[in-house]
Amino acid sequence: MLAAASLLFQARVAFAFAAASRPVTGAWGFDMAGIDPSVKPGDDFFRYCGGRWLATTEIPLSRAP
């Protein structure tokens, strides 16, 4: 009986640990705030998707290519 209780306890601990160590997925998808609606997607899709981000984001000189 003690061996069965110990096995059950170990299984519960293993399950709790596995549940706690699962990766958490945060918000994901496309950032609609970065879209530049003044650019037509067919003309320049890169600028359409990230034009506002490109205009407002400053890359530090230490990170520049």
C-alpha positions as CSV (number, residue, x, y, z in Angstrom):
1,M,0.0,0.0,0.0
2,L,2.8,2.4,0.8
3,A,4.5,1.7,-2.5
4,A,1.3,2.6,-4.4
5,A,0.9,5.8,-2.4
6,S,4.5,6.7,-3.1
7,L,4.0,6.0,-6.8
8,L,0.9,8.2,-6.9
9,F,2.7,11.0,-5.1
10,Q,5.6,10.9,-7.6
11,A,3.2,10.9,-10.5
12,R,1.4,14.0,-9.1
13,V,4.7,15.8,-8.5
14,A,5.9,14.9,-12.0
15,F,2.6,16.2,-13.6
16,A,2.7,19.4,-11.6
17,F,6.3,20.0,-12.6
18,A,5.6,19.3,-16.3
19,A,2.6,21.7,-16.2
20,A,4.6,24.4,-14.5
21,S,7.5,24.1,-16.9
22,R,5.6,24.4,-20.2
23,P,6.5,27.4,-22.3
24,V,4.0,30.2,-22.3
25,T,3.0,31.7,-25.6
26,G,2.3,35.4,-25.4
27,A,0.7,37.6,-27.9
28,W,1.7,36.8,-31.4
29,G,0.7,37.7,-34.9
30,F,1.0,40.7,-37.1
31,D,1.5,44.1,-35.5
32,M,-1.2,46.3,-37.1
33,A,0.2,49.4,-35.5
34,G,3.3,49.2,-37.8
35,I,1.3,49.4,-41.1
36,D,1.7,52.5,-43.2
37,P,-1.6,52.9,-44.9
38,S,-0.3,55.6,-47.3
39,V,1.7,52.9,-49.1
40,K,-0.1,50.5,-51.4
41,P,0.7,46.9,-50.6
42,G,1.2,46.2,-54.3
43,D,3.8,49.0,-54.7
44,D,6.0,48.2,-51.7
45,F,4.8,45.5,-49.4
46,F,7.7,45.9,-47.0
47,R,7.0,49.6,-46.5
48,Y,3.3,48.9,-46.2
49,C,3.8,46.3,-43.5
50,G,6.4,48.1,-41.5
51,G,6.5,51.7,-42.7
52,R,5.3,53.3,-39.5
53,W,7.7,51.2,-37.5
54,L,10.6,52.2,-39.7
55,A,9.7,55.9,-39.4
56,T,9.4,55.9,-35.6
57,T,12.0,53.4,-34.4
58,E,15.5,54.6,-33.7
59,I,18.2,51.9,-33.9
60,P,21.2,52.7,-31.6
61,L,24.5,53.2,-33.3
62,S,25.9,50.3,-31.4
63,R,23.4,48.0,-33.2
64,A,23.7,49.5,-36.6
65,P,25.0,47.2,-39.3
